[in-house]
Amino acid sequence: MSATESDVQALSDELKQLRAEFTKLGQLLESAARNAGSEAAQAARATGERAWSEVKKSADDLTQRIEARPVTSAATAFGIGVVLGILFGARR
């Protein structure tokens, strides 16, 4: 085998190895993208659960306040309704 053939064979072997490394790199990038998407979904789910918990707590607190003072709550709701009626009724 001549020096040129030996160099071509070495270059061919290096290219095969490089191709295998690029394939492995592509698989690693694909795996990383999949994991990042999964982590983002988990973070969004956790944020949504916290927000839902806060809203539910606020609604429960409001319900307890209304039950504790029903007359005051009804008068307040009536007053707000009258004010909104005046504001939106004047736009005709």
Backbone torsions as a table, in degrees:
resi	resn	phi	psi	omega
1	MET	NA	134.2	-179.1
2	SER	-81.8	169.4	-179.6
3	ALA	-63.8	-36.6	179.8
4	THR	-66.6	-44.4	178.9
5	GLU	-64.1	-37.3	178.4
6	SER	-65.5	-41.7	178.1
7	ASP	-65.5	-40.4	178.9
8	VAL	-64.6	-41.9	179.3
9	GLN	-64.5	-41.1	178.4
10	ALA	-64.7	-42.0	178.4
11	LEU	-64.1	-41.0	177.9
12	SER	-62.0	-42.8	178.3
13	ASP	-64.1	-41.7	178.2
14	GLU	-63.0	-40.7	178.7
15	LEU	-65.1	-38.9	177.1
16	LYS	-62.9	-43.0	179.2
17	GLN	-65.5	-41.9	178.6
18	LEU	-63.0	-41.3	178.1
19	ARG	-61.5	-42.8	178.9
20	ALA	-63.5	-39.8	178.8
21	GLU	-67.5	-38.3	176.7
22	PHE	-65.4	-38.0	177.0
23	THR	-62.6	-44.9	178.9
24	LYS	-63.5	-41.3	178.8
25	LEU	-62.0	-41.7	177.4
26	GLY	-62.4	-40.0	178.2
27	GLN	-65.9	-40.5	178.0
28	LEU	-64.4	-41.2	178.4
29	LEU	-64.9	-39.9	178.0
30	GLU	-63.3	-43.4	178.6
31	SER	-63.6	-41.6	179.2
32	ALA	-63.9	-40.6	179.1
33	ALA	-65.3	-41.1	178.3
34	ARG	-62.4	-43.8	-179.9
35	ASN	-66.6	-38.2	179.1
36	ALA	-64.5	-40.4	177.7
37	GLY	-64.1	-40.0	178.8
38	SER	-65.4	-43.1	179.1
39	GLU	-64.9	-39.2	178.9
40	ALA	-65.1	-39.9	178.6
41	ALA	-64.8	-40.9	178.4
42	GLN	-64.8	-41.0	178.9
43	ALA	-64.9	-41.5	178.4
44	ALA	-64.7	-40.9	178.9
45	ARG	-62.9	-43.0	179.3
46	ALA	-63.9	-41.7	178.6
47	THR	-63.9	-42.6	178.2
48	GLY	-63.1	-40.5	178.6
49	GLU	-65.8	-39.5	177.5
50	ARG	-64.7	-43.2	-179.9
51	ALA	-63.3	-44.0	179.1
52	TRP	-62.0	-40.2	178.6
53	SER	-62.4	-42.4	179.2
54	GLU	-64.8	-44.1	-179.7
55	VAL	-63.5	-43.6	-179.9
56	LYS	-63.9	-41.1	178.4
57	LYS	-63.0	-44.0	179.2
58	SER	-62.7	-41.2	179.0
59	ALA	-65.6	-40.3	177.5
60	ASP	-64.1	-41.3	177.9
61	ASP	-62.8	-42.9	179.1
62	LEU	-63.4	-42.3	178.1
63	THR	-60.6	-43.1	179.4
64	GLN	-64.4	-40.1	178.3
65	ARG	-64.5	-40.9	179.2
66	ILE	-65.5	-42.0	179.4
67	GLU	-67.6	-32.4	-179.7
68	ALA	-72.5	-33.6	-178.1
69	ARG	-135.6	74.6	-175.6
70	PRO	-66.0	-38.1	-178.1
71	VAL	-68.2	-45.6	178.9
72	THR	-62.1	-42.1	179.7
73	SER	-63.9	-42.7	179.2
74	ALA	-65.3	-42.0	179.2
75	ALA	-63.9	-41.0	178.7
76	THR	-63.5	-46.2	179.1
77	ALA	-62.0	-40.5	178.2
78	PHE	-62.9	-45.1	-179.9
79	GLY	-61.5	-43.2	178.3
80	ILE	-63.7	-41.1	178.2
81	GLY	-61.5	-41.9	179.1
82	VAL	-64.1	-45.2	-179.5
83	VAL	-62.3	-45.4	178.4
84	LEU	-64.3	-37.9	177.2
85	GLY	-62.3	-41.3	178.3
86	ILE	-66.3	-43.3	-178.5
87	LEU	-64.7	-47.7	-177.5
88	PHE	-79.5	-26.5	177.9
89	GLY	-71.4	-28.7	-179.5
90	ALA	-74.6	-13.2	-176.9
91	ARG	-83.2	-5.2	-177.9
92	ARG	-67.8	NA	NA
